[in-house]
Amino acid sequence: MITALQELGPDGPVAYYVLEEPGPILIGRGRGCSIRLDDTRISRHHCVLTSTAGQWHVEDLASTNGTWVNDQNIKRVALEDGNIITVGRLRLYFRKDMPPPDEGFSTDLEPLPKVSPNAAKKEGARTQRIPPEEHPFPPQPD
């Protein structure tokens, strides 16, 4: 089983990110972020995802516009399958325990640079951006 974030655009899925435990997975617009998003309303080091014993958490890193989960402004919260994380103008759909990808779908990733020393001290988690037409996940909920 895999865990992923599905980036949602106004017309549906834009990208998918396969998450690897335990993280940390730094989300922001700065260099060195595991998931780098292009939105001026997102801080350079906006939030971080971590996993402990299979439970994923998202924590806001004192971002300017905050991190929201299911329309609630959060500091740190445990994530459940189907939660919507909002950073800036972007929505990320959290999917946990998804079936393994179809044959031919690669999860081999290139190493990413280290995560910001101010946000997380460990080596950056690896993610993979997958074009929507190649995704192995069912469509988003309405």
Summary of the structure (lengths in Angstrom):
residues: 142
radius of gyration: 13.9
end to end distance: 23.8
largest distance: 41.4
contacts: 419
relative contact order: 0.28
helix: 2%
strand: 41%
